[in-house]
């Protein structure tokens, strides 16, 4: 059974489970602030469940890529929509700051400024 590491919590799930659903079922959330209430409920239209994922997950599909290529997201950020990501093995999930979780800080930015 895959294990999701999220905010210091380990959550077991079935292989192929949708990341957003697993987090919510475990009492966690892939949303920041008001986006907990203002989101598309898993239809890949709002982008508020964007997270960084390390580990074995499904490949992004067209509607996820399309949403993550539109502002405020940056298609180069490497983020995934939790509502479209299926867990295939152990993963570590990070939620970044910002309403959409889009403020990814990287050393490549030169000054570690949020994107």
C-alpha positions, 0 to 999 in steps of 0.5 A: 500500500502506498504511503503519502507523507504530507505535513508530517503525517503518513497516510496509507492509500490504495494504489491508484487513489486520487491524491486530493480524495486521500488527503481529504479523507484523512482530515488534511487538505490540499488547499490554502486559506479560503480555497478550502471553501472556494474550489472546483471540488476536483474538476481541474478547473480552479487550480487551488489544489496545486502541490509539489509531489515527489514519488510515483504518481500518474502522468498529467493529462491534458486538462491538468496541463492546461490549467497549470499553464494558465496564470497564476500558475507557471507550467515550469513549476513542476506542480500537480493538481491533487485532484488529478494525480493518482498515487502509484507508490510512496510520495511526499507532498508539499503545499506551497504558499499562495491561494493556489499554492503557486508560490514555489521558491527555487534556487534557480530563481536566483534570489529564492523569490516566490514565482 
